[in-house]
Amino acid sequence: MLATLFVACGSTEAAQAATSRIKDIVEFEGVRDNYLVGYGLVFGLRGTGDALRNAPFTQQSLEAMLERLGVNTRDARLNTKNVAAVMVTAKLPAFAASGSRFDATVSAMGSAKSLLGGTLVVTPLLGADGQAYAVAQGSVQTGSIAAQGASGSSITKGVPTAGRIANGAIVEREIGFKLTDMPQLRLTLRNPDFTTAVRIAEAINRRFPGAAQAANPTIVILQRLAGRSMTDMVIDVERLTIETDAPGKVVIDEVSGVIVMGADVRISTVAITQGNLTISVQEASVVSQPAPFSNGQTEVAPRSSVSVSEEQGRGFLRLQSGASLASLVAGLNALGVTPRDMISILQAIKAAGALQAEIEVM
């Protein structure tokens, strides 16, 4: 059964407009995570690792690792299932110092059935430039359950071929980003908008006269003032509050029947009526029995019954020009329409040119 959700993104005209902190609506240039990736081996699996015959990369990696440790296995036929080749991914936090720890995610890349109970050995984590910024090692926690009986029956809860190592990565190389000495800093809006960008610049200039300029709907440039460090200015800027703005938009998810409309959606003068047409077709079989001694044959004949019912409309709903979101929602609810009908009505209003907003269908 479909459920309809109407959300007003903002407050009504009668209520006081909500404000947001600048730190919640922008991204500061350079203050971001960096993705890392590495290739490693997980040991200690209980027969749930890669089959070496089907995963030659696992065997080659195992042989190379043992050779570095002084063990020659080139002439031996390895047949263990306690090892699995994995990809290790992580996000290096902004301003992470050398020696600090963060989480790493481990994912099987071969035929391993489970990483439960395994241990990742030292694995370098590389950045986009190919340099190693961290190393990962530790016990893999999958948070899943996997069991299999001798008859082939099995039960699995969660994903046993992927897990996490809490605080398993250690920073070996710092990014080297120096915020304090930057002459200017760009603030990137998460939801680009001309009005919001200008309001951010105005709020910053009230605190630091002449320090900010809105370059476009996405970027606000912050200049470092003489005698102030950029870090100190960012601390003050991110606590400033402004009233955000956004264009009118209606978002429709036809699969789940969810409709989200912004508070600035307006409707021109329009009249709406709604009714449903239902066609029902019923099929039945009828047995035709011949008369006694007629030498006839018993036959099965189909019988169809078709009926048409039309729901009577509830009359026209008329919305005045400039009607708000609240008026539209109240009117649609008064018609008693279903979520699917509401989606069709909104699309029809847009096609008629009466909906002053953008429709986005997911």
matplotlib code that plots the C-alpha trace (Angstrom):
import matplotlib.pyplot as plt

x = [0.0, 1.4, 2.0, 2.2, 4.5, 4.2, 7.2, 7.4, 11.0, 11.0, 8.5, 5.3, 5.1, 3.5, 6.2, 9.7, 12.2, 14.6, 18.3, 21.3, 24.9, 27.3, 29.3, 26.2, 25.6, 29.1, 32.3, 35.6, 38.2, 40.8, 38.9, 37.8, 38.5, 40.8, 40.1, 42.7, 42.9, 45.2, 45.5, 46.3, 45.8, 43.6, 44.9, 43.4, 40.2, 38.5, 38.5, 36.4, 39.2, 40.1, 40.5, 44.1, 43.4, 40.6, 42.4, 46.0, 46.5, 46.0, 48.6, 51.1, 50.6, 51.1, 54.2, 55.7, 55.0, 56.6, 59.6, 60.1, 60.0, 62.7, 60.5, 60.8, 57.5, 58.0, 58.3, 55.6, 51.9, 50.0, 46.5, 45.3, 41.8, 42.7, 43.9, 41.8, 42.9, 41.1, 40.8, 41.2, 39.5, 39.5, 39.0, 41.9, 40.3, 41.2, 44.2, 45.0, 48.4, 51.1, 50.4, 46.6, 44.2, 41.1, 38.8, 39.4, 37.0, 38.0, 36.3, 37.0, 37.9, 38.2, 36.2, 36.3, 33.0, 33.6, 36.2, 34.9, 37.8, 40.5, 43.4, 44.6, 48.4, 50.2, 48.8, 49.9, 47.0, 47.6, 46.2, 45.2, 48.8, 50.1, 51.8, 51.3, 49.6, 48.7, 49.1, 46.3, 46.4, 44.1, 41.3, 38.4, 34.9, 32.1, 29.1, 27.6, 26.7, 27.3, 26.7, 26.5, 25.4, 26.8, 23.7, 24.3, 21.8, 23.1, 22.1, 23.7, 22.9, 24.6, 27.6, 30.4, 32.7, 33.1, 34.1, 35.7, 38.8, 38.1, 41.0, 43.0, 44.7, 47.6, 48.6, 52.2, 52.3, 50.4, 48.7, 50.5, 47.6, 48.3, 45.1, 46.5, 48.8, 46.3, 45.7, 42.1, 39.7, 36.8, 33.5, 31.4, 27.7, 26.2, 23.0, 24.1, 21.9, 22.5, 20.5, 22.1, 25.6, 25.0, 23.6, 26.7, 29.0, 26.9, 27.0, 30.8, 31.3, 29.3, 31.8, 34.9, 34.3, 35.4, 36.6, 34.0, 32.6, 30.0, 31.7, 28.8, 25.9, 28.4, 31.5, 32.0, 35.6, 37.0, 40.0, 42.4, 42.6, 45.9, 46.8, 44.4, 45.1, 42.7, 42.0, 40.8, 38.6, 37.1, 36.2, 34.3, 32.7, 31.3, 29.3, 27.5, 23.9, 21.9, 18.5, 18.9, 16.9, 16.1, 14.1, 10.6, 10.8, 8.5, 10.2, 8.2, 9.2, 6.7, 7.9, 7.1, 4.5, 6.4, 5.9, 8.1, 7.3, 9.3, 7.7, 8.1, 6.0, 3.2, 0.1, -1.5, -5.3, -6.4, -9.4, -9.0, -11.4, -10.7, -12.4, -11.5, -12.6, -12.5, -13.0, -13.5, -13.3, -14.3, -13.7, -15.7, -16.2, -19.6, -20.1, -22.4, -24.1, -25.8, -29.3, -29.5, -29.1, -28.3, -24.8, -23.4, -20.2, -19.7, -18.0, -16.5, -17.3, -15.8, -18.0, -16.8, -18.4, -17.3, -18.4, -17.4, -17.7, -16.7, -16.1, -18.0, -15.8, -16.0, -16.5, -13.9, -11.3, -10.4, -7.1, -6.5, -3.4, -0.5, -1.9, 0.7, 1.9, -0.5, -3.5, -2.5, -2.0, -5.3, -7.1, -5.7, -6.6, -10.1, -10.5, -9.6, -7.3, -4.8, -1.1, -0.9, -3.6, -1.8, 1.3, -0.8, -2.6, 0.7, 2.1, -1.1, -0.9, 2.7, 1.7, -1.0, 1.6, 0.0, 2.7, 5.5, 8.1, 10.4, 9.3, 11.9, 10.8, 13.0]
y = [0.0, 3.3, 6.1, 9.7, 12.1, 15.8, 17.7, 21.5, 22.4, 25.6, 27.4, 29.1, 32.8, 33.5, 31.7, 33.1, 31.8, 29.2, 29.9, 27.6, 27.8, 28.4, 25.3, 23.2, 24.4, 24.8, 22.8, 24.6, 24.2, 21.5, 20.4, 16.9, 13.2, 11.4, 7.9, 5.3, 1.7, -1.3, -4.9, -7.4, -10.9, -12.1, -15.1, -17.4, -18.3, -21.6, -23.2, -20.4, -18.6, -18.6, -21.9, -21.3, -23.2, -20.7, -17.7, -17.6, -14.0, -15.2, -18.0, -15.6, -13.0, -15.8, -17.1, -13.5, -12.8, -16.0, -15.3, -11.9, -13.7, -16.1, -19.1, -20.7, -22.2, -22.0, -25.7, -26.6, -27.1, -24.9, -26.1, -24.0, -22.5, -20.4, -17.3, -14.8, -11.9, -8.7, -5.1, -2.6, 0.7, 3.7, 7.4, 9.5, 12.2, 15.8, 17.1, 13.5, 13.6, 11.0, 8.1, 8.8, 5.9, 5.5, 2.6, 0.4, -1.7, -5.2, -6.9, -10.3, -10.3, -14.1, -17.2, -16.8, -17.7, -15.8, -13.5, -14.2, -14.7, -13.6, -11.2, -8.7, -8.5, -5.2, -3.6, -0.2, 2.1, 4.2, 7.6, 8.7, 9.8, 6.2, 7.2, 5.2, 7.4, 4.7, 1.0, -1.3, -4.4, -6.1, -8.5, -8.4, -7.9, -8.9, -8.7, -11.6, -15.3, -18.1, -21.8, -24.8, -28.4, -31.6, -32.0, -28.7, -26.6, -23.3, -20.1, -16.7, -13.4, -10.3, -10.2, -12.4, -11.6, -7.9, -6.5, -3.6, -3.2, -0.6, 1.8, -0.6, 2.0, 4.2, 7.4, 7.2, 10.3, 13.6, 15.4, 18.6, 21.0, 24.3, 26.2, 29.0, 30.5, 30.5, 34.0, 33.1, 30.2, 29.1, 28.1, 25.6, 25.5, 22.0, 23.3, 26.0, 29.1, 32.7, 34.2, 31.9, 32.7, 36.4, 36.1, 34.2, 36.9, 39.6, 37.8, 37.3, 41.0, 42.1, 40.2, 40.9, 43.9, 43.4, 39.8, 37.8, 37.9, 35.6, 34.4, 32.3, 30.3, 27.7, 29.5, 32.2, 33.5, 34.4, 36.6, 36.5, 39.8, 41.3, 40.3, 37.3, 33.7, 31.8, 29.2, 31.9, 33.4, 30.0, 29.4, 32.7, 32.3, 28.8, 29.9, 32.7, 32.0, 32.9, 32.2, 29.8, 30.0, 27.4, 27.3, 25.8, 22.1, 19.0, 15.7, 12.6, 9.0, 7.0, 3.6, 4.4, 7.1, 9.7, 13.4, 16.1, 19.8, 22.9, 25.7, 28.1, 26.1, 28.3, 27.5, 29.7, 29.8, 26.3, 24.0, 20.3, 17.4, 13.7, 10.4, 6.8, 4.4, 0.7, -2.1, -5.6, -8.8, -12.1, -15.5, -18.6, -22.1, -23.6, -27.4, -28.1, -31.5, -33.2, -34.7, -38.5, -40.8, -37.8, -39.1, -35.6, -34.8, -33.0, -29.6, -27.0, -23.5, -20.2, -17.5, -13.9, -11.1, -7.5, -4.7, -1.0, 1.3, 4.9, 6.7, 10.0, 13.1, 15.3, 18.4, 20.9, 22.2, 25.8, 27.3, 31.0, 32.4, 32.4, 29.6, 28.3, 24.7, 24.5, 25.3, 22.7, 20.0, 20.8, 20.8, 17.4, 15.9, 17.3, 15.5, 12.2, 11.1, 8.3, 8.8, 7.6, 10.1, 12.9, 12.2, 12.4, 15.5, 17.3, 16.3, 17.5, 20.9, 21.3, 20.4, 23.1, 25.7, 26.3, 24.8, 27.4, 24.9, 22.3, 18.6, 16.0, 12.4, 9.8]
z = [0.0, -1.0, 1.5, 0.6, 2.5, 2.1, 3.5, 3.5, 3.1, 5.2, 7.3, 6.5, 5.8, 9.1, 11.1, 11.6, 9.0, 10.3, 10.2, 9.6, 10.6, 7.8, 8.8, 8.1, 4.6, 3.1, 2.6, 3.3, 0.6, 1.6, 4.7, 3.5, 3.7, 1.3, 0.0, 0.4, -1.0, -0.6, -1.4, 1.4, 2.8, 5.6, 7.6, 10.2, 8.4, 9.3, 5.9, 4.4, 2.5, -1.2, -3.1, -4.4, -7.6, -8.5, -7.2, -8.6, -7.3, -3.7, -4.2, -5.8, -3.0, -0.4, -2.0, -2.4, 1.3, 2.5, 0.4, 2.0, 5.3, 4.2, 3.3, -0.1, -1.4, -5.1, -5.5, -3.0, -3.8, -1.5, -0.8, 2.1, 2.5, 5.5, 3.5, 1.5, -0.8, 0.1, -0.9, 2.0, 1.8, 4.2, 4.4, 5.7, 7.9, 7.2, 9.2, 10.4, 12.2, 11.9, 14.3, 14.6, 13.9, 11.9, 10.7, 7.6, 5.6, 4.3, 1.4, -0.1, -3.8, -4.4, -3.7, 0.1, 1.8, 5.1, 6.7, 10.2, 12.6, 10.2, 10.7, 8.2, 8.0, 7.4, 4.3, 2.8, 2.0, -1.1, -2.2, -5.7, -6.3, -5.6, -2.3, 0.9, 3.6, 6.1, 6.9, 8.1, 10.3, 12.8, 13.4, 11.0, 12.5, 10.1, 12.4, 10.5, 11.0, 8.5, 9.1, 6.8, 7.4, 5.9, 3.8, 2.1, 4.0, 5.1, 6.9, 6.5, 8.3, 7.1, 4.7, 6.0, 3.1, 4.2, 7.5, 9.4, 11.5, 14.2, 14.5, 12.3, 10.1, 11.3, 9.5, 8.3, 6.1, 6.7, 3.8, 4.6, 4.0, 5.9, 6.4, 8.6, 5.9, 3.0, 1.6, 0.6, 1.2, -1.0, 0.7, -1.5, -1.0, -0.6, -2.3, -4.8, -4.8, -5.7, -2.8, -0.2, -1.5, -1.3, 2.2, 3.3, 2.0, 3.7, 7.0, 6.8, 5.8, 8.8, 11.0, 8.8, 6.6, 3.0, 3.6, 1.5, -2.0, -3.7, -6.9, -8.2, -6.7, -5.5, -4.4, -1.7, -1.5, 1.9, 2.1, 5.0, 6.8, 8.0, 11.5, 11.5, 10.7, 8.3, 11.1, 13.5, 10.8, 9.9, 13.5, 13.6, 10.2, 10.7, 13.7, 11.8, 11.0, 7.9, 6.4, 3.5, 0.2, -2.4, -5.6, -5.6, -6.3, -6.2, -5.8, -6.7, -6.0, -8.1, -6.7, -3.1, -3.7, -1.7, -2.7, -1.2, -1.9, -0.9, 1.0, -1.9, -4.4, -5.7, -7.8, -10.4, -10.7, -11.6, -11.1, -10.4, -10.4, -10.0, -10.6, -11.2, -13.9, -13.0, -15.5, -14.1, -16.2, -14.6, -16.4, -15.6, -17.2, -18.0, -18.7, -21.6, -21.0, -24.1, -23.8, -23.0, -26.1, -28.3, -29.1, -28.1, -26.2, -23.0, -23.6, -21.4, -22.6, -21.3, -20.0, -19.5, -17.4, -17.9, -15.7, -15.7, -12.6, -12.5, -9.2, -9.1, -8.8, -5.7, -7.8, -8.9, -6.5, -7.4, -6.2, -6.5, -8.1, -5.8, -3.6, -1.2, -0.5, 2.4, 0.2, -2.4, 0.2, 1.9, -1.5, -2.5, 0.8, 0.4, -2.8, -1.1, -3.8, -3.6, -3.7, -7.3, -8.2, -6.4, -8.5, -11.7, -10.6, -9.9, -13.2, -14.9, -13.1, -14.3, -17.8, -17.6, -16.7, -13.3, -11.1, -10.5, -9.5, -10.9, -10.8, -10.3, -10.7, -9.0]

ax = plt.figure().add_subplot(projection="3d")
ax.plot(x, y, z, "-o")
ax.set_aspect("equal")
plt.show()
